[in-house]
Structure formats: C-alpha cells, structure tokens
Amino acid sequence: MMKKIIFLLIAVIHGNLCLAEVAIDINRGVYSPIPIAIHDFRSQKPETATLVQEVIKNDLSSSGLLHLVDPSAFVQKLQGAEDTPNFANWRLINTQFLLNGEIRSNGDRITVVYKLYDVLSEKTVVGASLSCSYKGVRQIAHMISDSIYTYITGEGPYFNSRIVYVVEQKHRGRIIKRLAIMDSDGANHKFLTNGADIVLTPRFSPNMQEITYFAFVDTVTPNGRIKRGVGKVFLFDLANGKHQFVGSFSGMTFAPRFSADGRRLIFSLSDRESSSIYETDLRSGHTRRITRNCGAIDTSPCYSPDGDKIVFSSDRGGTQQLYIMDADGGNIKRLSFGQGQYATPVWSPRRDWIAFTRIYKGTFYIGVMRPDGTGERMLASGYLVEGPAWFANGRGLMFSHQSYSRGKTSIHSIDVTGHNERILLTPHGASDPACSPVIQ
C-alpha cells in the first residue's frame, strides 16, 4: 500500500490564519506533481520581471514536485499584486496554486511584492515584500521559490544556495582541474583557482564562509629542487578570496570534510599498507588519530550533522564496506553487507539517510541507506557515477557522472526517491560537487 504524508501547513499572512492541505505520495516518488500557475509580474521594468519569473519557474519545475500550468491556458489577466483573482477561472484550468506579484522600482533598488494563493480554499497562503539592489534580483527570486516550495511540499528550502565543484577542462593534451562556484541553478559562475594545481573534492564549511579542498602542488625544496604533486589542504575564504594553507599531509587518501561546528577537519591518511582516519583542529593545528586497525584501509570519513557520529568506508571485514562510529572512534559498527564495494559515504543534512557509491560487477551505483543500515536503495547507476553530495534540504543528491563514449564528466542530480534525474549545466566538464547550506 502506498504511503502518504499529509502536510498540514499553517501560514499567517496579514493577520489571517490560513490552512492548506497538500498530499504527496513519497513511496518511491509515485505522485502527481502539483499544478501551479505563475502569472506575469507587473513592473515598469519588464526585463527585471521576466528574470524573476524565469528563475522561479526554473526552480519550481526542476524540483519535480510541481507542474507549471501553461500560460496560454490563463483566462484572467491580473493587474498587480493587489488584484484579487477570480478563483473559479483558475479552477477551470486545474490550477491548485497561483503566484502573482509586482516589482516596484526606487532608484537603484527594487521591491518585489508577491502572493501565493490556494485556489481551492481561495486564500492567500504565502506572501511578502522583499527589497534589494538590482544585483540581488536572482537571490530574491530564489528566496521566493524557496518559500513557495516549502509551503506546498513541506520540504526544506534549497534553491537559494551555491554549488562548488571541480572543473575538468582539456588544455594542451591534459586535463586541468580547478575550483568553481555557482548558484544552485548554474548562474553567477566563477572560477576560484587558476588551474595551476590539481584540486579535488571541495567542501563547504557549515557557515558557508569557507571551502576546504585538497590540492597537489609543486613545491621547491630547500636545495632548490622541485617536488612534484605534494598533497596539501587549503581553506578558501569566500569573503576575501584568499587561500589559506592548512597543512601538508603525506599519504592523504581522501579530501577533508568540516565538522558540524566548522572548527575541525576529518580525513584519512595512508601509512604503508594501511589507512587511518584523522582529525585536525583548525584553531590549534593539533591533529589526532581516530581509528587504529593495522592493515585495514579506513577512508572517506564524514561527520553526522550533529557531530556525534562518523560514517566511513573500510575493508577491515575483508571487503570495502560502510561503518559508523562515535566521534571519538569508539563503538564501531558495520552498516553495509551487500556484495561489491561501498565508498564515499555522506550524511544527509536531515540525518535520515546516508548516501554512498557502490561498485558491483563493474557497474557504479549511487545509493542510500538509513544510519542503522536498513532501507538500502540504489538511486542511479552507470559508468563511473560516484561521489554523492546532498542538497541543502536533504531531499535530493548530486553526483559525478562520466560518459563512457565521450569520457566527459558532468554533474547529475536526483531525488532521494530515485526519480527526476537531470544534468546540471556547467561551462566545462564537472565533477566532485558540494552544496552550501541555504543562504539566509
């Protein structure tokens, strides 16, 4: 029997208490997308209104949970945010929610006024007046998308966030790997490194102000010789654009991740035939060893959102599987028991799922399981799909995908149900994505 969740959502708009009921079947994503009509925003600057509307439309349609009603079916033209809809007209075209608004200009700033109507109850359920400079128009649009998405679906926001990833670009017969950052929809693309060094697996800090990454850097020794590809960990400060050297860790087997409070980094280091998990304090510089299992390969650690647990990959049981332990390294338990290899585990921001890469009989999979090891499901498969990363609300995932025929890498996203897989457009080849928390 299909499981259903009924979201009873309450919003207080202009002192009125409004109750909306939305039903979404979350059993493997079998549901009918909710129809929403987005009316043209009234504005003295049509180009600004068009930008706001297009960002909102792209956001909501990309979620897979909402369906945009074709504007050619609209039977009423509204004149600004204060114009009251004729709800019967919108019900005729099977609209459940209606978004209307207008944009007011004041010098170099604008104010976006919007209202979301529940057509069935004939009530305003979400609405606000948001002001910004013209430079912040796209961010305002993402904030509106988040408020609509959150109200209708009951899921957390994620559109107003950023993605950092590794650009893979061919240059003179070799692949250059450099960091880049962009908005969740691919806009405002910016390179963060110049491509001189090979960079891997960037990760956001919890406060979004820093990115940690691993790089292979050519260094000059005291006797003047060049030592090629020395592994170093860096922090990139998004506010001032500066790169801070954290440390040089010989034998690092997996790039670092931040702790929940942003004060520590966790990673794995190899020593001859084994690999262990370490943690370094960013303030004191002190590094401590967490796992000790001679001969085992412990790698790809990730903190839980509250910081009290660590999930990691290890072959200590004979094959590469997933394990979980307390933050101090105690109480180690095995999570996965499937055939093949399990790697790159990463905890959902909601703490309800752990995503991972699985390799079985030459095929790569992106899967999820509960933190107790139950509920394992494969969401995507193919040639070299790997490195899952969660969106800010924990509803969906990104991962790297390499084409077998062309060898080009790209970033794909997919819903946690295994539906709505799509490609995130980037200027060049792309891998190792990571999503920031929602920008407030």
C-alpha positions as CSV (number, residue, x, y, z in Angstrom):
1,M,0.0,0.0,0.0
2,M,1.3,3.4,-0.9
3,K,2.4,5.6,2.0
4,K,1.1,9.1,2.0
5,I,2.0,12.1,4.0
6,I,-0.5,14.8,4.6
7,F,1.2,18.1,5.2
8,L,-0.9,20.5,7.3
9,L,0.7,23.8,6.7
10,I,-0.2,26.9,8.6
11,A,0.8,30.4,7.5
12,V,-0.1,33.8,9.0
13,I,-0.5,36.4,6.2
14,H,-1.6,39.9,7.1
15,G,-3.0,38.6,10.3
16,N,-5.2,36.0,8.7
17,L,-4.8,32.3,9.6
18,C,-4.9,30.1,6.5
19,L,-4.9,26.3,6.4
20,A,-3.8,24.4,3.4
21,E,-3.8,20.6,2.9
22,V,-1.3,19.1,0.4
23,A,-0.9,15.3,-0.2
24,I,2.2,13.9,-1.7
25,D,2.9,10.2,-2.1
26,I,6.5,9.6,-1.1
27,N,6.6,5.9,-1.9
28,R,9.4,5.8,-4.5
29,G,8.3,9.1,-5.7
30,V,5.0,8.0,-7.2
31,Y,2.9,11.1,-7.1
32,S,1.3,13.6,-9.4
33,P,3.1,17.0,-9.5
34,I,1.1,19.8,-8.0
35,P,-0.1,22.3,-10.6
36,I,0.9,25.9,-10.0
37,A,0.2,28.9,-12.3
38,I,2.8,31.7,-12.3
39,H,1.2,35.0,-13.6
40,D,3.3,37.7,-15.2
41,F,4.6,40.1,-12.5
42,R,3.6,43.7,-13.1
43,S,6.6,46.0,-13.5
44,Q,7.9,49.2,-15.0
45,K,11.0,47.3,-16.0
46,P,9.7,44.2,-17.9
47,E,13.2,42.7,-18.2
48,T,13.5,42.6,-14.4
49,A,10.1,41.0,-14.1
50,T,11.0,38.4,-16.7
51,L,14.2,37.5,-14.9
52,V,12.4,37.0,-11.6
53,Q,9.7,34.9,-13.2
54,E,12.1,32.7,-15.2
55,V,14.2,32.0,-12.1
56,I,11.1,31.0,-10.1
57,K,9.8,28.8,-12.9
58,N,13.1,27.0,-13.4
59,D,13.4,26.4,-9.7
60,L,10.0,25.0,-9.1
61,S,9.9,22.9,-12.3
62,S,13.3,21.4,-11.6
63,S,12.1,20.1,-8.2
64,G,9.9,17.5,-10.0
65,L,7.2,18.1,-7.3
66,L,5.5,21.0,-9.0
67,H,4.0,21.3,-12.5
68,L,3.8,24.7,-14.2
69,V,0.4,25.5,-15.8
70,D,0.8,26.6,-19.4
71,P,0.3,30.4,-19.6
72,S,-1.6,30.1,-22.8
73,A,-4.4,28.5,-20.8
74,F,-4.8,31.5,-18.5
75,V,-8.3,33.0,-18.7
76,Q,-7.7,36.0,-16.4
77,K,-5.1,38.8,-16.6
78,L,-4.2,40.3,-13.2
79,Q,-3.2,43.9,-12.7
80,G,-0.5,43.8,-10.0
81,A,-0.2,42.2,-6.6
82,E,-3.3,43.7,-5.1
83,D,-5.6,42.5,-7.8
84,T,-7.9,39.7,-6.5
85,P,-8.1,36.6,-8.6
86,N,-11.3,35.1,-9.9
87,F,-10.6,31.7,-8.4
88,A,-13.3,30.0,-10.5
89,N,-11.4,30.9,-13.6
90,W,-8.2,29.3,-12.3
91,R,-10.0,26.2,-11.2
92,L,-11.3,25.8,-14.7
93,I,-7.7,25.1,-15.9
94,N,-6.9,22.8,-13.0
95,T,-4.7,25.2,-11.1
96,Q,-4.2,24.4,-7.4
97,F,-1.8,27.3,-6.6
98,L,-1.5,30.7,-8.2
99,L,1.5,33.0,-7.9
100,N,1.1,36.7,-8.6
101,G,3.1,39.8,-7.9
102,E,4.7,43.0,-9.0
103,I,8.1,44.8,-9.0
104,R,8.4,48.4,-7.8
105,S,11.5,50.5,-8.6
106,N,13.0,53.1,-6.3
107,G,16.3,54.4,-7.7
108,D,18.9,51.7,-7.7
109,R,16.7,49.4,-5.6
110,I,13.6,47.3,-6.3
111,T,10.9,45.8,-4.1
112,V,9.3,42.5,-5.1
113,V,5.8,42.0,-3.8
114,Y,4.3,38.5,-4.2
115,K,1.4,36.5,-3.1
116,L,0.7,32.7,-3.4
117,Y,-3.0,31.8,-3.5
118,D,-4.5,28.4,-2.7
119,V,-7.1,28.3,-5.5
120,L,-9.3,25.7,-3.8
121,S,-9.6,27.5,-0.5
122,E,-9.5,30.9,-2.2
123,K,-7.0,32.2,0.4
124,T,-3.6,33.9,0.3
125,V,-1.2,31.4,1.9
126,V,2.2,32.9,1.4
127,G,3.2,36.5,0.7
128,A,5.9,39.0,1.4
129,S,7.5,42.3,0.2
130,L,11.3,41.9,-0.4
131,S,13.7,44.7,-1.3
132,C,17.2,44.5,-2.8
133,S,19.6,46.2,-5.2
134,Y,19.3,45.1,-8.8
135,K,22.4,43.0,-8.2
136,G,20.4,40.8,-5.8
137,V,17.4,40.1,-8.0
138,R,18.3,36.5,-8.7
139,Q,18.7,35.8,-4.9
140,I,15.3,37.4,-4.2
141,A,13.8,35.1,-6.8
142,H,15.4,32.0,-5.3
143,M,14.0,33.1,-1.8
144,I,10.5,33.4,-3.3
145,S,10.9,29.9,-4.9
146,D,12.0,28.5,-1.5
147,S,9.1,30.0,0.3
148,I,6.6,28.6,-2.2
149,Y,8.3,25.2,-2.4
150,T,8.5,24.8,1.4
151,Y,4.8,25.7,1.9
152,I,3.4,23.5,-0.8
153,T,5.6,20.4,-0.3
154,G,6.6,20.6,3.4
155,E,10.2,20.1,2.4
156,G,13.0,22.4,3.5
157,P,14.4,25.2,1.2
158,Y,17.4,24.7,-1.1
159,F,17.1,26.9,-4.2
160,N,19.0,29.9,-2.5
161,S,22.2,28.0,-2.1
162,R,25.5,27.6,-4.0
163,I,27.4,24.7,-5.5
164,V,31.2,24.4,-5.5
165,Y,32.7,21.8,-7.9
166,V,35.8,20.8,-9.8
167,V,36.1,22.0,-13.4
168,E,37.6,19.4,-15.7
169,Q,38.9,21.2,-18.8
170,K,41.2,19.9,-21.6
171,H,44.3,22.1,-22.3
172,R,47.2,21.1,-24.5
173,G,46.5,17.4,-24.2
174,R,46.0,17.3,-20.5
175,I,43.1,17.8,-18.1
176,I,43.2,20.9,-15.9
177,K,41.2,20.6,-12.6
178,R,40.2,23.9,-11.0
179,L,37.6,25.0,-8.5
180,A,34.5,26.9,-9.5
181,I,31.4,28.1,-7.7
182,M,27.9,28.9,-9.0
183,D,24.3,29.4,-7.8
184,S,22.1,26.3,-7.5
185,D,20.7,26.9,-11.0
186,G,24.2,27.4,-12.6
187,A,24.1,31.2,-12.7
188,N,26.8,33.5,-11.4
189,H,29.5,31.1,-12.3
190,K,33.0,31.9,-11.0
191,F,36.4,30.2,-11.0
192,L,38.2,30.1,-7.7
193,T,41.6,28.6,-8.7
194,N,43.7,29.2,-11.8
195,G,44.3,25.6,-12.8
196,A,48.0,25.5,-11.9
197,D,47.4,22.8,-9.3
198,I,45.2,19.7,-9.4
199,V,42.3,20.2,-6.9
200,L,40.0,17.6,-5.5
201,T,36.7,17.3,-3.6
202,P,35.9,20.8,-2.3
203,R,33.5,21.1,0.7
204,F,31.7,24.0,2.3
205,S,32.0,24.9,6.0
206,P,28.7,25.0,7.9
207,N,28.7,28.8,7.9
208,M,29.3,28.9,4.2
209,Q,32.2,31.4,4.5
210,E,35.0,28.9,3.7
211,I,35.6,26.0,1.4
212,T,38.2,23.3,2.2
213,Y,39.9,21.4,-0.6
214,F,42.8,19.1,-1.4
215,A,45.4,20.0,-4.0
216,F,48.5,18.5,-5.5
217,V,51.0,21.4,-5.5
218,D,54.6,21.5,-7.0
219,T,56.9,22.8,-4.3
220,V,60.6,23.9,-4.1
221,T,62.7,22.0,-1.7
222,P,65.5,23.8,0.4
223,N,68.1,22.5,-2.0
224,G,66.3,24.1,-5.0
225,R,64.7,21.0,-6.4
226,I,61.1,20.9,-7.5
227,K,59.0,18.3,-5.8
228,R,56.0,17.4,-7.9
229,G,52.5,16.9,-6.7
230,V,52.8,17.4,-2.9
231,G,49.4,16.9,-1.3
232,K,48.2,20.0,0.6
233,V,45.0,21.1,2.3
234,F,43.7,24.6,1.9
235,L,40.8,26.8,3.0
236,F,39.3,29.3,0.6
237,D,37.7,32.4,2.2
238,L,34.7,33.4,0.1
239,A,34.6,36.8,1.7
240,N,38.1,38.0,0.7
241,G,39.1,35.4,-1.9
242,K,42.2,34.3,-0.1
243,H,43.6,30.7,0.1
244,Q,44.9,29.7,3.5
245,F,47.3,26.7,3.8
246,V,46.2,24.3,6.5
247,G,48.8,21.6,6.2
248,S,50.7,19.2,4.1
249,F,49.6,15.6,4.8
250,S,51.7,13.0,3.1
251,G,49.6,9.9,2.1
252,M,46.2,11.6,2.3
253,T,43.7,9.2,0.6
254,F,40.6,11.4,0.8
255,A,39.9,15.1,0.9
256,P,38.8,16.6,4.2
257,R,35.4,17.5,5.5
258,F,34.3,20.0,8.1
259,S,32.9,19.1,11.5
260,A,29.4,20.3,12.4
261,D,30.8,23.4,14.2
262,G,33.3,24.2,11.4
263,R,36.3,24.0,13.8
264,R,37.7,20.7,12.7
265,L,38.6,18.8,9.6
266,I,38.4,15.0,9.2
267,F,40.3,13.0,6.6
268,S,42.2,9.8,6.1
269,L,46.0,9.2,5.8
270,S,47.8,6.2,4.5
271,D,50.8,4.6,6.1
272,R,52.4,1.9,4.1
273,E,49.7,-0.8,3.7
274,S,47.1,0.7,5.9
275,S,45.0,3.9,6.1
276,S,43.5,5.5,9.2
277,I,41.1,8.4,10.0
278,Y,42.5,11.6,11.5
279,E,41.1,14.9,12.7
280,T,42.8,18.2,12.8
281,D,41.7,21.3,14.9
282,L,41.8,24.4,12.7
283,R,42.5,26.7,15.7
284,S,45.3,24.9,17.4
285,G,46.6,22.9,14.5
286,H,46.6,19.7,16.6
287,T,46.0,16.5,14.7
288,R,44.8,13.3,16.3
289,R,44.3,9.8,15.0
290,I,40.8,8.4,15.4
291,T,40.9,4.8,14.0
292,R,43.7,2.2,14.7
293,N,43.4,-1.0,12.8
294,C,46.7,-2.3,11.4
295,G,46.4,-3.5,7.9
296,A,43.0,-2.0,7.2
297,I,42.1,0.8,4.8
298,D,39.8,3.2,6.7
299,T,38.9,6.1,4.4
300,S,36.3,8.7,3.3
301,P,35.0,9.8,6.7
302,C,32.0,12.1,7.2
303,Y,30.6,13.6,10.4
304,S,26.9,13.4,11.2
305,P,25.1,16.7,11.1
306,D,25.1,16.9,14.9
307,G,28.8,15.9,15.0
308,D,28.4,12.9,17.4
309,K,28.9,10.2,14.8
310,I,31.2,9.4,11.9
311,V,30.5,7.2,8.9
312,F,33.4,5.9,6.9
313,S,34.5,3.2,4.4
314,S,36.8,0.3,5.4
315,D,38.0,-3.1,4.3
316,R,38.6,-4.3,7.9
317,G,35.9,-7.0,7.3
318,G,37.6,-8.3,4.1
319,T,35.7,-6.2,1.6
320,Q,35.2,-2.4,1.3
321,Q,32.0,-1.7,3.3
322,L,30.5,1.2,5.3
323,Y,30.9,1.6,9.1
324,I,29.7,4.0,11.7
325,M,31.4,5.0,15.0
326,D,31.2,7.6,17.7
327,A,33.1,10.9,17.2
328,D,35.9,9.7,19.5
329,G,36.4,6.5,17.5
330,G,34.5,4.2,19.8
331,N,31.6,1.9,19.3
332,I,32.4,0.9,15.6
333,K,29.5,-0.9,13.8
334,R,29.2,-2.2,10.3
335,L,26.4,-0.7,8.2
336,S,26.5,-2.3,4.8
337,F,26.5,-6.1,4.0
338,G,25.9,-6.1,0.2
339,Q,28.1,-7.5,-2.5
340,G,30.7,-5.3,-4.2
341,Q,32.4,-2.3,-2.7
342,Y,30.9,0.6,-0.8
343,A,32.6,4.0,-0.7
344,T,32.3,7.8,-0.3
345,P,29.5,7.9,2.3
346,V,27.9,11.2,3.1
347,W,25.3,12.1,5.7
348,S,22.1,13.8,4.8
349,P,21.6,17.3,6.4
350,R,18.4,15.8,7.9
351,R,20.4,12.9,9.4
352,D,17.8,10.4,8.0
353,W,19.9,8.9,5.2
354,I,23.5,8.1,4.3
355,A,24.3,8.3,0.6
356,F,27.2,6.3,-0.9
357,T,28.9,5.0,-4.1
358,R,28.6,1.2,-4.7
359,I,30.6,-0.7,-7.2
360,Y,29.4,-4.2,-8.2
361,K,30.3,-6.3,-11.2
362,G,31.8,-3.3,-13.0
363,T,28.8,-1.0,-12.6
364,F,28.7,2.0,-10.4
365,Y,25.7,3.0,-8.3
366,I,24.5,5.9,-6.2
367,G,22.6,4.6,-3.2
368,V,21.1,5.5,0.2
369,M,20.6,3.7,3.4
370,R,19.4,4.6,6.9
371,P,22.0,5.3,9.6
372,D,21.2,1.9,11.1
373,G,22.0,0.2,7.8
374,T,18.3,-0.5,6.9
375,G,16.4,0.6,3.8
376,E,19.2,0.4,1.3
377,R,18.2,1.5,-2.2
378,M,20.0,2.3,-5.4
379,L,19.0,5.6,-7.0
380,A,21.2,5.8,-10.1
381,S,23.7,3.6,-12.0
382,G,26.0,3.8,-14.9
383,Y,29.6,4.1,-16.0
384,L,31.6,6.0,-13.3
385,V,28.8,7.5,-11.3
386,E,30.3,8.4,-7.9
387,G,30.8,11.0,-5.1
388,P,27.3,11.8,-3.9
389,A,26.6,15.2,-2.2
390,W,23.3,16.3,-0.7
391,F,21.3,19.4,-1.5
392,A,20.8,21.7,1.4
393,N,17.3,20.3,2.4
394,G,18.3,16.6,2.1
395,R,15.6,15.9,-0.4
396,G,18.0,15.3,-3.4
397,L,21.5,14.4,-4.3
398,M,24.2,15.5,-6.8
399,F,26.9,13.2,-8.1
400,S,29.6,12.9,-10.7
401,H,29.0,11.1,-14.0
402,Q,31.5,10.2,-16.7
403,S,30.3,9.4,-20.2
404,Y,31.6,6.0,-21.4
405,S,31.6,7.0,-25.1
406,R,33.0,10.6,-24.8
407,G,34.8,10.5,-21.5
408,K,33.3,13.8,-20.4
409,T,32.3,14.4,-16.8
410,S,29.2,16.1,-15.7
411,I,27.1,16.7,-12.5
412,H,23.8,15.0,-12.2
413,S,21.1,15.5,-9.6
414,I,18.4,13.1,-8.5
415,D,15.5,13.0,-6.0
416,V,16.0,10.8,-2.9
417,T,13.2,8.7,-4.3
418,G,15.3,7.8,-7.3
419,H,13.2,10.0,-9.7
420,N,13.8,13.3,-11.5
421,E,17.4,12.7,-12.6
422,R,18.8,15.6,-14.6
423,I,22.1,17.2,-15.6
424,L,23.3,20.5,-14.0
425,L,24.6,22.6,-16.9
426,T,28.2,23.8,-16.5
427,P,30.6,25.6,-19.0
428,H,33.1,22.7,-19.0
429,G,33.4,19.1,-17.7
430,A,32.5,19.0,-14.0
431,S,32.9,16.6,-11.0
432,D,33.1,16.5,-7.2
433,P,30.1,18.8,-6.4
434,A,29.2,20.1,-3.0
435,C,26.2,22.2,-2.0
436,S,26.2,25.0,0.6
437,P,23.6,25.5,3.3
438,V,20.7,27.8,2.3
439,I,21.8,31.5,2.2
440,Q,19.7,33.4,4.7
